[in-house]
Amino acid sequence: MLNEGWAVVAQLGFWGWVLAVTGLILHAFPARGSFNRRGAAIWGAGFVVLYAFWIIGMLRA
């Protein structure tokens, strides 16, 4: 049986994860041959958290 609350968590987790991946790519690598550690850490943490929300939401929905 589908649980709508967890389905919403899965959707928000997925789209947040997509945006976090985009932010990670754009902020961690601002120019060719350069790497921003702070940007990578912040966006990478968001990537991991939102991926976990997506997976948990998929398992519970």
FIVOZA-172494 format. One record per residue: residue in three letters; chain; x negated, z negated, y of N, C-alpha, C in turn. Coordinates in Angstrom, 1 decimal, decimal comma. Each point is the difference from the previous one (the first is absolute). Last residue first. Layout:
// FIVOZA-172494
<pt><residu>ALA</residu><chaine>A</chaine><n_east>X</n_east><n_up>Z</n_up><n_north>Y</n_north><ca_east>X</ca_east><ca_up>Z</ca_up><ca_north>Y</ca_north><c_east>X</c_east><c_up>Z</c_up><c_north>Y</c_north></pt>
...
***
This chain:
// FIVOZA-172494
<pt><residu>ALA</residu><chaine>A</chaine><n_east>-7,7</n_east><n_up>-0,9</n_up><n_north>4,0</n_north><ca_east>1,2</ca_east><ca_up>0,7</ca_up><ca_north>0,3</ca_north><c_east>0,8</c_east><c_up>0,5</c_up><c_north>-1,2</c_north></pt>
<pt><residu>ARG</residu><chaine>A</chaine><n_east>-4,4</n_east><n_up>-2,2</n_up><n_north>0,0</n_north><ca_east>1,1</ca_east><ca_up>-0,9</ca_up><ca_north>0,1</ca_north><c_east>1,4</c_east><c_up>0,7</c_up><c_north>0,3</c_north></pt>
<pt><residu>LEU</residu><chaine>A</chaine><n_east>-4,4</n_east><n_up>2,3</n_up><n_north>-0,4</n_north><ca_east>0,2</ca_east><ca_up>-0,8</ca_up><ca_north>-1,2</ca_north><c_east>1,3</c_east><c_up>-0,8</c_up><c_north>0,0</c_north></pt>
<pt><residu>MET</residu><chaine>A</chaine><n_east>-1,3</n_east><n_up>2,4</n_up><n_north>3,9</n_north><ca_east>0,3</ca_east><ca_up>0,9</ca_up><ca_north>-1,1</ca_north><c_east>0,3</c_east><c_up>-0,7</c_up><c_north>-1,3</c_north></pt>
<pt><residu>GLY</residu><chaine>A</chaine><n_east>-1,6</n_east><n_up>-2,5</n_up><n_north>3,7</n_north><ca_east>1,4</ca_east><ca_up>0,5</ca_up><ca_north>0,2</ca_north><c_east>0,5</c_east><c_up>0,9</c_up><c_north>-1,0</c_north></pt>
<pt><residu>ILE</residu><chaine>A</chaine><n_east>-4,5</n_east><n_up>-1,4</n_up><n_north>-0,2</n_north><ca_east>0,9</ca_east><ca_up>-1,1</ca_up><ca_north>-0,3</ca_north><c_east>1,5</c_east><c_up>0,4</c_up><c_north>0,2</c_north></pt>
<pt><residu>ILE</residu><chaine>A</chaine><n_east>-3,3</n_east><n_up>3,1</n_up><n_north>1,3</n_north><ca_east>0,0</ca_east><ca_up>-0,1</ca_up><ca_north>-1,4</ca_north><c_east>1,0</c_east><c_up>-1,2</c_up><c_north>-0,4</c_north></pt>
<pt><residu>TRP</residu><chaine>A</chaine><n_east>-0,7</n_east><n_up>0,8</n_up><n_north>4,6</n_north><ca_east>0,6</ca_east><ca_up>1,1</ca_up><ca_north>-0,6</ca_north><c_east>0,2</c_east><c_up>-0,2</c_up><c_north>-1,5</c_north></pt>
<pt><residu>PHE</residu><chaine>A</chaine><n_east>-2,3</n_east><n_up>-3,2</n_up><n_north>2,4</n_north><ca_east>1,4</ca_east><ca_up>-0,1</ca_up><ca_north>0,3</ca_north><c_east>0,7</c_east><c_up>1,2</c_up><c_north>-0,7</c_north></pt>
<pt><residu>ALA</residu><chaine>A</chaine><n_east>-4,7</n_east><n_up>0,0</n_up><n_north>-0,2</n_north><ca_east>0,6</ca_east><ca_up>-1,0</ca_up><ca_north>-0,8</ca_north><c_east>1,5</c_east><c_up>-0,2</c_up><c_north>0,2</c_north></pt>
<pt><residu>TYR</residu><chaine>A</chaine><n_east>-2,3</n_east><n_up>3,0</n_up><n_north>2,8</n_north><ca_east>0,0</ca_east><ca_up>0,5</ca_up><ca_north>-1,4</ca_north><c_east>0,6</c_east><c_up>-1,0</c_up><c_north>-0,9</c_north></pt>
<pt><residu>LEU</residu><chaine>A</chaine><n_east>-0,7</n_east><n_up>-1,4</n_up><n_north>4,3</n_north><ca_east>1,1</ca_east><ca_up>0,9</ca_up><ca_north>0,0</ca_north><c_east>0,1</c_east><c_up>0,7</c_up><c_north>-1,4</c_north></pt>
<pt><residu>VAL</residu><chaine>A</chaine><n_east>-3,7</n_east><n_up>-2,8</n_up><n_north>0,8</n_north><ca_east>1,2</ca_east><ca_up>-0,8</ca_up><ca_north>0,1</ca_north><c_east>1,2</c_east><c_up>0,9</c_up><c_north>-0,2</c_north></pt>
<pt><residu>VAL</residu><chaine>A</chaine><n_east>-4,2</n_east><n_up>2,1</n_up><n_north>0,3</n_north><ca_east>0,1</ca_east><ca_up>-0,8</ca_up><ca_north>-1,3</ca_north><c_east>1,3</c_east><c_up>-0,7</c_up><c_north>0,0</c_north></pt>
<pt><residu>PHE</residu><chaine>A</chaine><n_east>-1,1</n_east><n_up>2,5</n_up><n_north>3,9</n_north><ca_east>0,2</ca_east><ca_up>0,9</ca_up><ca_north>-1,1</ca_north><c_east>0,2</c_east><c_up>-0,8</c_up><c_north>-1,3</c_north></pt>
<pt><residu>GLY</residu><chaine>A</chaine><n_east>-1,1</n_east><n_up>-2,4</n_up><n_north>3,9</n_north><ca_east>1,4</ca_east><ca_up>0,5</ca_up><ca_north>0,0</ca_north><c_east>0,3</c_east><c_up>0,9</c_up><c_north>-1,1</c_north></pt>
<pt><residu>ALA</residu><chaine>A</chaine><n_east>-4,4</n_east><n_up>-1,3</n_up><n_north>0,4</n_north><ca_east>0,8</ca_east><ca_up>-1,2</ca_up><ca_north>-0,3</ca_north><c_east>1,5</c_east><c_up>0,4</c_up><c_north>0,0</c_north></pt>
<pt><residu>GLY</residu><chaine>A</chaine><n_east>-3,1</n_east><n_up>3,2</n_up><n_north>1,5</n_north><ca_east>-0,1</ca_east><ca_up>-0,1</ca_up><ca_north>-1,4</ca_north><c_east>0,8</c_east><c_up>-1,2</c_up><c_north>-0,5</c_north></pt>
<pt><residu>TRP</residu><chaine>A</chaine><n_east>-0,3</n_east><n_up>0,8</n_up><n_north>4,6</n_north><ca_east>0,9</ca_east><ca_up>0,9</ca_up><ca_north>-0,6</ca_north><c_east>-0,1</c_east><c_up>0,0</c_up><c_north>-1,5</c_north></pt>
<pt><residu>ILE</residu><chaine>A</chaine><n_east>-2,9</n_east><n_up>-2,9</n_up><n_north>2,4</n_north><ca_east>1,4</ca_east><ca_up>-0,3</ca_up><ca_north>0,4</ca_north><c_east>0,9</c_east><c_up>1,0</c_up><c_north>-0,7</c_north></pt>
<pt><residu>ALA</residu><chaine>A</chaine><n_east>-4,6</n_east><n_up>0,6</n_up><n_north>-0,8</n_north><ca_east>0,4</ca_east><ca_up>-1,3</ca_up><ca_north>-0,5</ca_north><c_east>1,5</c_east><c_up>-0,3</c_up><c_north>0,3</c_north></pt>
<pt><residu>ALA</residu><chaine>A</chaine><n_east>-2,1</n_east><n_up>3,9</n_up><n_north>1,8</n_north><ca_east>0,1</ca_east><ca_up>0,1</ca_up><ca_north>-1,4</ca_north><c_east>0,6</c_east><c_up>-1,3</c_up><c_north>-0,6</c_north></pt>
<pt><residu>GLY</residu><chaine>A</chaine><n_east>-1,2</n_east><n_up>0,0</n_up><n_north>4,5</n_north><ca_east>1,2</ca_east><ca_up>0,8</ca_up><ca_north>-0,2</ca_north><c_east>0,3</c_east><c_up>0,2</c_up><c_north>-1,5</c_north></pt>
<pt><residu>ARG</residu><chaine>A</chaine><n_east>-4,0</n_east><n_up>-2,1</n_up><n_north>1,2</n_north><ca_east>1,2</ca_east><ca_up>-0,9</ca_up><ca_north>0,4</ca_north><c_east>1,3</c_east><c_up>0,8</c_up><c_north>-0,3</c_north></pt>
<pt><residu>ARG</residu><chaine>A</chaine><n_east>-4,1</n_east><n_up>2,3</n_up><n_north>-0,8</n_north><ca_east>0,2</ca_east><ca_up>-1,1</ca_up><ca_north>-1,0</ca_north><c_east>1,3</c_east><c_up>-0,8</c_up><c_north>0,4</c_north></pt>
<pt><residu>ASN</residu><chaine>A</chaine><n_east>-1,5</n_east><n_up>5,1</n_up><n_north>1,1</n_north><ca_east>0,4</ca_east><ca_up>-1,2</ca_up><ca_north>0,7</ca_north><c_east>0,4</c_east><c_up>-1,0</c_up><c_north>-1,0</c_north></pt>
<pt><residu>PHE</residu><chaine>A</chaine><n_east>-3,2</n_east><n_up>4,7</n_up><n_north>0,0</n_north><ca_east>0,9</ca_east><ca_up>-0,9</ca_up><ca_north>-0,8</ca_north><c_east>0,2</c_east><c_up>-1,3</c_up><c_north>0,8</c_north></pt>
<pt><residu>SER</residu><chaine>A</chaine><n_east>-2,1</n_east><n_up>5,6</n_up><n_north>0,4</n_north><ca_east>0,1</ca_east><ca_up>-1,4</ca_up><ca_north>0,4</ca_north><c_east>1,1</c_east><c_up>-0,7</c_up><c_north>-0,8</c_north></pt>
<pt><residu>GLY</residu><chaine>A</chaine><n_east>-1,1</n_east><n_up>4,8</n_up><n_north>-0,4</n_north><ca_east>-1,3</ca_east><ca_up>-0,7</ca_up><ca_north>-0,2</ca_north><c_east>0,1</c_east><c_up>-1,5</c_up><c_north>0,5</c_north></pt>
<pt><residu>ARG</residu><chaine>A</chaine><n_east>3,5</n_east><n_up>3,2</n_up><n_north>2,1</n_north><ca_east>-0,8</ca_east><ca_up>0,4</ca_up><ca_north>-1,2</ca_north><c_east>-1,3</c_east><c_up>-0,8</c_up><c_north>0,0</c_north></pt>
<pt><residu>ALA</residu><chaine>A</chaine><n_east>4,1</n_east><n_up>-2,4</n_up><n_north>2,2</n_north><ca_east>-0,7</ca_east><ca_up>1,2</ca_up><ca_north>0,3</ca_north><c_east>-0,8</c_east><c_up>0,3</c_up><c_north>-1,3</c_north></pt>
<pt><residu>PRO</residu><chaine>A</chaine><n_east>3,0</n_east><n_up>-3,7</n_up><n_north>-0,1</n_north><ca_east>0,4</ca_east><ca_up>0,6</ca_up><ca_north>1,3</ca_north><c_east>-0,7</c_east><c_up>1,3</c_up><c_north>0,3</c_north></pt>
<pt><residu>PHE</residu><chaine>A</chaine><n_east>1,2</n_east><n_up>-3,1</n_up><n_north>-4,2</n_north><ca_east>-0,9</ca_east><ca_up>1,1</ca_up><ca_north>0,2</ca_north><c_east>0,3</c_east><c_up>0,7</c_up><c_north>1,3</c_north></pt>
<pt><residu>ALA</residu><chaine>A</chaine><n_east>2,5</n_east><n_up>-3,8</n_up><n_north>-1,2</n_north><ca_east>-1,3</ca_east><ca_up>-0,3</ca_up><ca_north>-0,7</ca_north><c_east>-1,0</c_east><c_up>1,1</c_up><c_north>0,2</c_north></pt>
<pt><residu>HIS</residu><chaine>A</chaine><n_east>4,4</n_east><n_up>0,5</n_up><n_north>1,8</n_north><ca_east>-0,7</ca_east><ca_up>-1,1</ca_up><ca_north>0,7</ca_north><c_east>-1,3</c_east><c_up>-0,3</c_up><c_north>-0,7</c_north></pt>
<pt><residu>LEU</residu><chaine>A</chaine><n_east>3,0</n_east><n_up>3,4</n_up><n_north>-1,8</n_north><ca_east>-0,3</ca_east><ca_up>0,3</ca_up><ca_north>1,4</ca_north><c_east>-0,8</c_east><c_up>-1,0</c_up><c_north>0,7</c_north></pt>
<pt><residu>ILE</residu><chaine>A</chaine><n_east>1,3</n_east><n_up>-0,6</n_up><n_north>-4,6</n_north><ca_east>-0,8</ca_east><ca_up>1,2</ca_up><ca_north>0,2</ca_north><c_east>-0,4</c_east><c_up>0,2</c_up><c_north>1,4</c_north></pt>
<pt><residu>LEU</residu><chaine>A</chaine><n_east>2,9</n_east><n_up>-3,5</n_up><n_north>-0,9</n_north><ca_east>-1,3</ca_east><ca_up>-0,3</ca_up><ca_north>-0,5</ca_north><c_east>-0,9</c_east><c_up>1,2</c_up><c_north>0,1</c_north></pt>
<pt><residu>GLY</residu><chaine>A</chaine><n_east>4,5</n_east><n_up>0,4</n_up><n_north>1,2</n_north><ca_east>-0,7</ca_east><ca_up>-0,8</ca_up><ca_north>1,0</ca_north><c_east>-1,4</c_east><c_up>-0,3</c_up><c_north>-0,5</c_north></pt>
<pt><residu>THR</residu><chaine>A</chaine><n_east>2,8</n_east><n_up>2,3</n_up><n_north>-2,9</n_north><ca_east>-0,3</ca_east><ca_up>0,8</ca_up><ca_north>1,1</ca_north><c_east>-0,8</c_east><c_up>-0,7</c_up><c_north>1,0</c_north></pt>
<pt><residu>VAL</residu><chaine>A</chaine><n_east>1,6</n_east><n_up>-2,5</n_up><n_north>-3,6</n_north><ca_east>-1,0</ca_east><ca_up>1,0</ca_up><ca_north>-0,4</ca_north><c_east>-0,5</c_east><c_up>0,9</c_up><c_north>1,1</c_north></pt>
<pt><residu>ALA</residu><chaine>A</chaine><n_east>3,6</n_east><n_up>-2,9</n_up><n_north>0,8</n_north><ca_east>-1,3</ca_east><ca_up>-0,8</ca_up><ca_north>0,0</ca_north><c_east>-1,1</c_east><c_up>0,9</c_up><c_north>-0,5</c_north></pt>
<pt><residu>LEU</residu><chaine>A</chaine><n_east>4,4</n_east><n_up>1,8</n_up><n_north>0,0</n_north><ca_east>-0,5</ca_east><ca_up>-0,2</ca_up><ca_north>1,4</ca_north><c_east>-1,3</c_east><c_up>-0,7</c_up><c_north>0,0</c_north></pt>
<pt><residu>VAL</residu><chaine>A</chaine><n_east>2,1</n_east><n_up>0,4</n_up><n_north>-4,1</n_north><ca_east>-0,3</ca_east><ca_up>1,3</ca_up><ca_north>0,4</ca_north><c_east>-0,6</c_east><c_up>-0,1</c_up><c_north>1,4</c_north></pt>
<pt><residu>TRP</residu><chaine>A</chaine><n_east>1,7</n_east><n_up>-3,9</n_up><n_north>-1,7</n_north><ca_east>-1,2</ca_east><ca_up>0,3</ca_up><ca_north>-0,7</ca_north><c_east>-0,5</c_east><c_up>1,4</c_up><c_north>0,4</c_north></pt>
<pt><residu>GLY</residu><chaine>A</chaine><n_east>4,2</n_east><n_up>-1,5</n_up><n_north>1,5</n_north><ca_east>-1,1</ca_east><ca_up>-0,7</ca_up><ca_north>0,7</ca_north><c_east>-1,3</c_east><c_up>0,3</c_up><c_north>-0,6</c_north></pt>
<pt><residu>TRP</residu><chaine>A</chaine><n_east>3,7</n_east><n_up>1,8</n_up><n_north>-2,1</n_north><ca_east>-0,2</ca_east><ca_up>0,7</ca_up><ca_north>1,3</ca_north><c_east>-1,1</c_east><c_up>-0,7</c_up><c_north>0,8</c_north></pt>
<pt><residu>PHE</residu><chaine>A</chaine><n_east>1,2</n_east><n_up>-2,0</n_up><n_north>-4,2</n_north><ca_east>-0,5</ca_east><ca_up>1,4</ca_up><ca_north>-0,1</ca_north><c_east>-0,3</c_east><c_up>0,6</c_up><c_north>1,3</c_north></pt>
<pt><residu>GLY</residu><chaine>A</chaine><n_east>2,1</n_east><n_up>-4,2</n_up><n_north>0,0</n_north><ca_east>-1,4</ca_east><ca_up>-0,1</ca_up><ca_north>-0,5</ca_north><c_east>-0,6</c_east><c_up>1,4</c_up><c_north>-0,1</c_north></pt>
<pt><residu>LEU</residu><chaine>A</chaine><n_east>4,5</n_east><n_up>-0,3</n_up><n_north>1,1</n_north><ca_east>-0,8</ca_east><ca_up>-0,4</ca_up><ca_north>1,1</ca_north><c_east>-1,5</c_east><c_up>-0,1</c_up><c_north>-0,4</c_north></pt>
<pt><residu>GLN</residu><chaine>A</chaine><n_east>3,1</n_east><n_up>0,9</n_up><n_north>-3,4</n_north><ca_east>0,0</ca_east><ca_up>1,1</ca_up><ca_north>1,0</ca_north><c_east>-1,0</c_east><c_up>-0,3</c_up><c_north>1,2</c_north></pt>
<pt><residu>ALA</residu><chaine>A</chaine><n_east>0,8</n_east><n_up>-3,3</n_up><n_north>-3,3</n_north><ca_east>-0,8</ca_east><ca_up>1,1</ca_up><ca_north>-0,6</ca_north><c_east>-0,1</c_east><c_up>1,1</c_up><c_north>1,0</c_north></pt>
<pt><residu>VAL</residu><chaine>A</chaine><n_east>2,8</n_east><n_up>-3,6</n_up><n_north>1,2</n_north><ca_east>-1,5</ca_east><ca_up>-0,4</ca_up><ca_north>0,0</ca_north><c_east>-0,8</c_east><c_up>1,1</c_up><c_north>-0,5</c_north></pt>
<pt><residu>VAL</residu><chaine>A</chaine><n_east>4,6</n_east><n_up>0,7</n_up><n_north>-0,3</n_north><ca_east>-0,5</ca_east><ca_up>0,1</ca_up><ca_north>1,4</ca_north><c_east>-1,4</c_east><c_up>-0,4</c_up><c_north>0,1</c_north></pt>
<pt><residu>ALA</residu><chaine>A</chaine><n_east>1,9</n_east><n_up>-0,6</n_up><n_north>-4,2</n_north><ca_east>-0,1</ca_east><ca_up>1,4</ca_up><ca_north>0,3</ca_north><c_east>-0,5</c_east><c_up>0,3</c_up><c_north>1,4</c_north></pt>
<pt><residu>TRP</residu><chaine>A</chaine><n_east>1,1</n_east><n_up>-4,4</n_up><n_north>-1,3</n_north><ca_east>-1,3</ca_east><ca_up>0,4</ca_up><ca_north>-0,5</ca_north><c_east>-0,2</c_east><c_up>1,5</c_up><c_north>0,2</c_north></pt>
<pt><residu>GLY</residu><chaine>A</chaine><n_east>4,2</n_east><n_up>-1,7</n_up><n_north>1,2</n_north><ca_east>-1,1</ca_east><ca_up>-0,6</ca_up><ca_north>0,8</ca_north><c_east>-1,4</c_east><c_up>0,4</c_up><c_north>-0,4</c_north></pt>
<pt><residu>GLU</residu><chaine>A</chaine><n_east>3,9</n_east><n_up>1,5</n_up><n_north>-2,5</n_north><ca_east>-0,2</ca_east><ca_up>0,7</ca_up><ca_north>1,3</ca_north><c_east>-1,1</c_east><c_up>-0,7</c_up><c_north>0,8</c_north></pt>
<pt><residu>ASN</residu><chaine>A</chaine><n_east>0,6</n_east><n_up>0,3</n_up><n_north>-5,3</n_north><ca_east>0,1</ca_east><ca_up>-1,1</ca_up><ca_north>1,0</ca_north><c_east>-0,4</c_east><c_up>0,7</c_up><c_north>1,3</c_north></pt>
<pt><residu>LEU</residu><chaine>A</chaine><n_east>2,0</n_east><n_up>1,9</n_up><n_north>-5,0</n_north><ca_east>-0,8</ca_east><ca_up>0,2</ca_up><ca_north>1,2</ca_north><c_east>0,2</c_east><c_up>-1,2</c_up><c_north>1,0</c_north></pt>
<pt><residu>MET</residu><chaine>A</chaine><n_east>0,3</n_east><n_up>0,2</n_up><n_north>-5,6</n_north><ca_east>0,8</ca_east><ca_up>0,0</ca_up><ca_north>1,2</ca_north><c_east>-0,9</c_east><c_up>0,0</c_up><c_north>1,2</c_north></pt>
***
